[in-house]
Amino acid sequence: MSTSTESLNEHAYRKSPAKTFASMSVPVLLSLIAEPLTGLVDTAFVAKLGTEPLAALGIGTMVLSSAFWIFNFLGIGTQTEIAHCVGAQNKKETATTASTALILSLAIGFIAALLPIFFLPQISKFMGAEGIMQSLSIDYMTCRLAGGPAVLFTMASFGIFRGLQDMRTPLIVTTVVNALNVVLDWVLIFGIGPFPELGVTGAALATTFSQYVGMAITLYALHKKLGIKPIFDAPRCRRLLSIGWDMTVRTGLVIAFLLYCTRTATQAGAIEGAAHQGIRQFVMFSTMLLDTFAITGQSLTGFFKGKNDTLMIKQVIRQTFGYSFITGIIIGGLMIAGADLFAELLIPPASYAVFYSAWTIVALFQPTNSLSYATDGILWGIGDFAFTRNAMCISCIIGIGFIMLITMFQPPQPVMWIWLATGAMTLIRSALGCYRCWQLTKA
């Protein structure tokens, strides 16, 4: 399948839907797995330092992921807009949209890196950190914030490539970046050779350096593919910012919910905080895995939306749903079967007592969770960002209400109840998204 900006008039998906969907999904799967896999390595390395460093890592990664994740419209919105342009066979608009998205990402990246610096002590305290845990989390966040421009630039770049139906270039970049990160983690966390032992701060430095390497690679690849020139188009920028508003409201509520969950677990104690971090890190891994089909579905739906081909959009919906649900069942089964192994890998022994019940809850909700991501990908592909915003608002508000009850009544096994509330939130989100996609198939 061609990945150029040429019109893909006869998209390979028309002749071989299953083969094409798989050939696009495999590179996405591998690229998405690489990042959370590196996060699991971070967690495994830092877990050897003790519960307080691990809990500090959990706070730092949660806050920083949230700070950058809120701008994920740069990747998602750009992917949809580029796919529409390619489907409509408009080369000029494709290049203009890509350039505008990259300039916007750099501008937002610098702002996102600078503003939080002044509030890190307050942020870490809000997240329930005290003493050495607070100090470690501040050091980690300070180092990670320096990588803000690189994170958002790469995010927008991946959206461009996937809108072009090119899933392989993001895989190459992600593989290089995360392989480098793992090596630097080992060297800087434990102090190998001439390098000092930096602990949690070493993990942050490894990630930041690797992110700038990734930025350089994506810039080179984009210039080679599109001949990118620094063009800024105000109408395109307004369109991306309009998408950004819907996505920011949606993502902001998700972040508020997840931060509230992490804060509640951390306030329950270092043991609970470490258990929650271990589970959360795996959930991030499974989320990226489930996003595989959502991203492929988004690219294909966006392309056929650009061509106004309703029949092909319906076929993409059915295929995305089927693959996603089966994957969710498999993930849940593997989680239950391998619970002991995951506990040993992800958390210190002191946290075992609060880990297993919560882990089982997360496993049981995986099939439902898979459908929620599938619906997001489809609806983003057709450009229905407002509906995904509203659906997430409803589900997150209900989820936050559940967490407030947990905080108020302080039941035993708080980590289990936190993940039960998370599962309920996902169930509501999935039901709303499935209903909307069902409407599309009946249109």
PyMOL commands that set and color helices and strands:
alter all, ss='L'
color gray80, all
select helices_A, chain A and resi 12-15+17-47+51-69+73-87+91-126+131-145+148-163+168-190+200-226+234-267+270-306+310-337+339-346+349-364+366-382+385-409+414-442
alter helices_A, ss='H'
color red, helices_A
deselect
rebuild
show_as cartoon
